[in-house]
Amino acid sequence: MKPFVPRRRLGRGHWMTLFCWAAPRRFQLPAAENRLFQVTPDTQVLAHCYWQPQRRAHPTLLALHGLEGSSTAHYMRGLAQKALDAGFNAVLLNQRNCGGTEHLGPGLYHSGLIDDAEIVIRELGREEGLDRFVAAGYSLGGNLALRLAGARPPESLPALKAVCAVSPVLELEACIRALERRSNFIYQWNFVRNLKARMRRKDLAHPGRFDLSHLRRIRTVRQFDAAYTAPFFGFRSAEDYYQQAAAMRVIDRIRIPALIITAEDDPFVPVESFRDPKIANNPNITLVIAKHGGHCGFLGEREGPDDGYWAEARIIDFARAHAE
């Protein structure tokens, strides 16, 4: 695998993370099909689907975004562009309430909720005849991709051929603790700001469904999860949620090819988690720990048509090797 070399002046985790979050990108994507999937009797999720001509003859990349992201996140669209160029269909899935979909269901989403991705794969197989999927996720989406592979044995979901995870929050408690460091205040503030805004939009779509009086006291992601996420999904506490939803609980059960990309200088995904023997002892996992890359960054120098987004290109290489 081609090693990652960071773009000049982006050799520090914070700089890489913030630059890739803010830097504009341009894509030449065709019009997407906006497709709704019924995931519970009262909830739908929205996916933006980009199809090849004769879509049944092509493998499909299912892209999963991070916390408070959406199908319009730059890395989601970057994956779609590269997937289409490589001969894949691309399905960009919004988690529940994300991408302006608060009105599509009364509930929330969480870091271990793999049901929706599984339903999308099964429905597209049944209705479109698609039988080769690679699930690729960033951050929270990376945790989802790995959990999906670990919790669903290959014989129960045969269309899923491989998974890829970039900067996955696979040990949630460790990531939340890192996020609570003073040096990570800007990330914590941004997550909490977006979570609060989403709950207010949720209240407009489903008035009175949640008690918004908690919002004014919430300053951290942990406090938000304790007030809303954990009780809604029946976890005993935020810490119980982090323990049960983490991909690390099932990572030793992964029996399909899995690619994990992370960076030593990720501000809030500690690299120590990736040195767990459960990962090293699983021969199905390809682990890449780069010295630099930040969180969901991995921007290198441009080389010809390559736009420099190294992790996206590695996902496509891995997907082609295992789905074609």
N, C-alpha and C positions, 0 to 999 in steps of 0.2 A: 504494500500500500504506500502510495506517495506520501512522504512525511509532510507535516504542516509547518510552513514557515510564515510567521505573521507579517502582515504588511508593515512597512517601515513606520516607526513611531507608534505602533500599536502593540508593542511587546509587553504591555502590562494589562492585567486582567480587567481592571476598572475601565481603562481607556478603550480596550477592545469591546467590552460589553456596551458601554454608553455610545460609542461611535456606531456600532452596528444597529443599535436600537434607533438611532436618530438619522442615520444616513439615508438619503432618498435613493430609491432604486427604480429602474424602468424595466417593464416587461412587455413582451409582444404576445400576449395570450389571446386566444380567440374568446368569443362570448361563452360563458359557462352556462350549463343547465342548472338552475336552482331546483334542488330536489329535496323533498321532505320525507323523513322516515318516521314511522310511528314506533316509538320505543317503549311507551307504556300506554294504557288506555286513555290517559289524559295528557300525554306529552309527545311532541314531535321535535326532531332536530333537523337542522338545515345543513345540507352539503352543497358545495359548488363543485360541479362535475365537468371535467374536460375530457372529451372523448376522441379517440382515434377513429378514423373511418374503419368500419367493420370491427367495432370495439371488442367483439367476442374473441377475435384472433390475437388480442394483445393482453399482456399482463397489466395489472392495475396497482398504482401506488395510492395507499390510503394515508393521508397526512393528518397528524394530530397536533394541535397547538398547545401552548403553555398556559399558565395561570393568567386569566383575564385577557388572553389573546383571542384570535378569531381566524377565520379563513382568509382574511385580508392581511394578516401579518406578513412581513416581507419574506421571511423564510418559508412560509407556506406557499406563497406565490413563486418564490424562487424554486422550490421543489417542483411545483406544477410545471414551470417552464422547462426545467431540465428533464422532467419525466416525459413530457410530450416530445421533446427533441430526441429522446432515447427510445421512442416507440411505445411508451406506456400510456394508458389512461391515467388520469389523476383525479382523485376524489378528496376534496378538502373539507373535512368535517368540523363543524362548529360544535363545541360542547354545549350542553343545555344552558340556555340563557345568553350564550355568547353570539357575537355577530348581529346584535339587534334582535334577538329572538326571545326576549323575556316573556312575550305574550304567548308563546307556543306551549307553555306548560306551567303548572303552579309551583314546581319544586326547584331544586338547586342541582349543582354538580359537585363532584369531589375528585380527588387525585387518584382514586382507585376504581372509578366507575367504568368498568370495561364493557358493560352490557351494550352500550350504544354502538361501539365499534364492531362488536360481534354481530349485532342485528344488521348493520349496514352491509357487512361482508355476506351474510346469509341471504339478505334480500336481493342484492345485486347478482348473486349467484343464481338465485331462483328465477328472477325476472329478466335478467340480461344475459344469463349464460356465462358470466365471468367466473373463472375457476382458478385464477392465479393472482394472489394478492401479496403485497409487501406492505406492512404497516410501519410508518416512520413517524416518530414524534420528537418534539423538542421540549425539554424541561418537564413539566407536568405530563405533557403528551408522551415523552419518552418513558416515564414511569408507567403510563397506560399501555404502551406498546409492549413493554417487557412483562407486565402483569398479564396481559392477554396471552402471550406465548407461554407463560408459566402456569397459568390457571386453566387453560384450555389445551388438553393434549392433542397432538396432531390428528388423531383419528376422529376427534369430535369436531374439529374445524379444519378439514383437509385443504381448503382453498387458501389458507394462510401459509405461505411458503417460507417467509422470513420476516424478521422485525429489525428495525434500526432505532437507536435512541441517542440523541445528542444532548449532552448536559442533563441527563435524567436525574430527577430528585428521588432516587431509588431508596434512600433512607431518609424519610421525611423529617423525623425528629432532629436529626443532625443538620439538615438544611434549614429548618426553622431556627435552631439555635444560632447557626451562622448568620442568618438574616437579622437576628436581633443584636448583632454587634454594632457598635456605634459607627464603625466605618461603612456599614451597609445601610445607613439611615435612608439614603435617597431611594433605594430599591424598596425598602419596607414602606416608606411613605407613598410611593407610587402604587404599589399593590393595594394598600389599604384605601387610598383615595378612589381607585377604580372599583374595589369591592363595595364600598359604601355607595358610590354612584349607581352601581348595578342594582343594589337592594332598593334604592329609591325608584329606579325605573321599574323594578319588579312590582313595587307597591302601586304604581300607576296602572299596570296591567292586571294585577290581582290585588285589589285593595283589601287591606286588613289581613292578608295571608301571613305576614310576618310582623313581629313587634319591632318597629323601627326605633323605639326609645333607647335601645342598646347602642345605636350607632354613635351617639355623641361621646360615649365613653371609650370607644374602641380606638386604639392607637397602633396595634400590631396585628399581624396575620393570625397569630395564635389566639388573640382575644376574639377576633372575628370567627374563627373556627369553633371556639368554645361557645360563643353566643348563637351561632347559626348552623354551621356545617355539621358539627358533631351531633347536636340534638335532633336535627332534621332527619339524619340517616340512622339514628339509633345507636350511635357510639356513646360510651360512658363519659367521654371527655375528649378534648382536643388531642391529648396524648394517646388515648386509645385509638382514635382515628388515625393518627400518624403511624402507629404500630401496625394496624391491620391493613391500611391502604398501601403501604410501601411495597414496591416490587421486590425488595430484598427478601420478603417472606416466601416468595415462590420462585426466585431466580434460579435455584438449583434444579427446578423441575423443567426448565426450558429444554425442549427436544427438537427444535427447529433452528436453523442458522440465525444468530442474533449478533448484531454489530452495536457496540457501545463506544461512543466517542465522548471524552471529557477532557478537561484541562486542569493542570495543577494550579493555575492562577484563577480558577473560577471563584468569584467573590463569595458565593453562598451555597455552592455544592461541594462539600469537602471531599478532596480526592481520597482520603483515607477509606471512605466507604467502598471504593472500587477495588481495594486490595483485600477484601474479604475472601477467604478461601472458597466460599460458595461460588464466586465468579471464576476464580482461577481453576477450580476443579471441574468446571463444566466445559467439556470439549466443544460444545455447540456455540459458545460465546467467543467472539472476536473482540477483544478489548484494546482500545487505543487511548492511551493517556498522553496527551500532548503537553509540552512544557508551558505553552501559551495557548490562548484561545478565548479566555474569558468565559462568560456564560452565554451560550448560544451565539457566539461570535464566529471565530475561525475564518477571519477574512485575511487572505493572502494577496500577493501581487497578481495583477492581471497577466494572463499569458494567452495572447491571441484572442479567440472567442471566449475563453474562460474568464468569468467575471470575478474570480478570486474567492468565491464563497466555497471554501474547501470542503466543509462537512457535507454540504448539499451534493457536491460532486461525488464524494465517497459513498453516500447513500445510494445514489443512482448506480454506481459501479457494483455495489453489493447486491442491489436489487436485480440488476441484469444477470449477475452470476448465479442467482438462486431462483429466479422466476422465469427466465427465458428458456 
